[in-house]
Amino acid sequence: MAKKSTGVALAVAWPLAKKVATQVSVIVANNPEIQKRLEGLGKKFADVQKARTPEAKIARAMESVREQAEIVLRSESGDAESVASLQAAGWKQRADQVERALRILQHQPRKKQKAQLQRIEAMADSLVAEVLTSLIDEVEAPRDQLGGT
C-alpha cells in the first residue's frame, strides 16, 4: 500500500515541482544579483563536498552560512530590528554554536565522537537548509509582489 500512495503522491507533486522550478528559473534568469549569490553559494557548497572529513565539511558549510548572513546584514543597511537582520544574526549564532560543538567534540573519546557527530551534522544540515530556503523564498517574493502565481 505504501508504494501505491508514494506513486500517487509523486504523480501529483512532480508536475507542480516542475512548474515551480520553471518559474524560479525565469526569476533567477532575470535577476543578475540573485544569480551571483546563488552561484557563489553553489561554489561554496561544492567546496564543502570536497572536504575529506565530516568535521571539515561541517566547518566549511558554517563558513558559507556566515557569509550569507553577512550579505543579508549588509543589504539591510543598518536596520538591526528588521526580520531579515534578526534571522541573519540567528544564523551566525547557530553557526558559531555548531563550530563550538565541533571543537569540544575533538576532546571526546572516539566512540562518543561518532555518536555526537551525527547530532552536530543534523544541526548543521538544518541550518544550511534554512539559509537555502530563505534564498529561494527571497527569489520568489518579488514574483508574488508582482501578482505572479
C-alpha positions in Angstrom: 0.0 0.0 0.0 2.9 2.4 0.8 4.3 2.1 -2.7 1.0 2.9 -4.3 0.4 6.0 -2.2 4.0 7.1 -2.9 3.4 6.7 -6.6 0.2 8.8 -6.4 1.9 11.5 -4.4 4.8 11.6 -6.9 2.4 11.8 -9.8 0.7 14.8 -8.2 3.8 16.5 -6.9 6.1 16.1 -9.9 4.1 18.5 -12.3 3.9 21.1 -9.5 7.6 20.8 -8.8 8.4 21.2 -12.5 6.2 24.3 -12.7 7.8 25.9 -9.6 11.3 25.1 -10.9 10.4 26.8 -14.2 9.1 29.9 -12.5 12.1 30.1 -10.2 14.4 29.7 -13.2 12.8 32.6 -15.0 13.1 34.8 -11.9 16.7 33.9 -11.4 17.5 34.4 -15.1 16.1 38.0 -14.9 18.0 38.9 -11.7 21.8 39.1 -12.0 22.3 39.8 -8.3 20.5 36.6 -7.3 22.4 34.7 -10.0 25.7 35.8 -8.4 24.6 35.0 -4.9 23.3 31.5 -5.9 26.4 30.8 -8.0 28.7 31.8 -5.1 26.7 29.7 -2.7 26.8 26.8 -5.1 30.6 27.0 -5.3 30.9 27.1 -1.6 28.6 24.1 -1.1 30.7 22.3 -3.8 33.8 23.1 -1.8 32.1 21.6 1.3 31.6 18.4 -0.6 35.3 18.2 -1.4 36.2 18.3 2.3 37.7 15.0 3.5 36.2 14.6 6.9 32.7 15.2 8.2 34.0 17.8 10.6 35.7 19.7 7.7 32.5 19.6 5.7 30.5 21.0 8.6 33.1 23.7 9.2 33.1 24.8 5.5 29.3 24.8 5.5 29.2 27.1 8.5 31.6 29.4 6.7 29.1 29.6 3.9 26.2 30.3 6.3 28.2 33.1 7.9 28.9 34.6 4.5 25.3 34.6 3.6 24.3 36.1 6.9 26.8 38.9 6.3 25.4 39.6 2.9 21.9 39.8 4.4 23.1 42.1 7.2 24.9 44.4 4.7 21.9 44.6 2.5 19.6 45.6 5.4 21.6 48.9 5.6 21.9 49.1 9.4 18.3 48.2 10.3 19.1 45.9 13.2 15.5 45.4 14.0 14.4 44.0 10.6 13.2 40.4 10.4 15.9 39.6 7.9 18.6 41.1 10.2 17.4 39.2 13.2 17.3 36.0 11.1 20.8 36.5 9.7 22.1 37.2 13.3 20.5 34.0 14.4 22.2 32.1 11.5 25.6 33.4 12.6 24.9 32.5 16.2 23.8 29.0 15.3 26.9 28.5 13.0 29.1 29.6 16.0 27.3 27.0 18.2 27.9 24.3 15.6 31.6 25.1 15.4 32.0 25.3 19.2 30.4 21.8 19.4 32.9 20.5 16.8 35.8 21.9 18.8 34.5 20.3 22.0 33.9 17.0 20.1 37.6 16.7 19.4 38.3 16.2 23.1 35.8 13.3 23.4 36.7 9.6 23.1 36.3 8.4 19.6 33.3 6.3 20.4 31.4 9.3 21.8 32.6 11.4 18.9 30.9 9.2 16.4 27.5 9.4 18.2 27.7 13.2 18.9 28.9 13.9 15.3 25.6 12.7 14.0 23.8 15.3 16.1 26.1 18.1 15.1 25.7 17.1 11.4 21.9 17.3 11.9 22.2 20.8 13.4 24.4 21.9 10.5 22.2 20.4 7.8 19.2 22.1 9.3 20.9 25.5 9.4 22.1 25.1 5.8 18.6 24.1 4.6 17.1 27.1 6.4 19.6 29.5 4.7 19.0 27.9 1.3 15.2 28.0 1.7 15.5 31.7 2.7 17.4 32.4 -0.5 14.8 30.6 -2.6 11.9 32.4 -0.8 13.7 35.7 -1.5 13.7 34.8 -5.2 10.0 34.0 -5.2 9.0 37.1 -3.1 9.3 39.7 -6.0 7.2 37.5 -8.2 4.5 37.2 -5.5 4.5 41.0 -5.1 4.0 41.4 -8.8 0.9 39.3 -8.7 2.5 36.1 -10.2 1.5 32.6 -9.3 
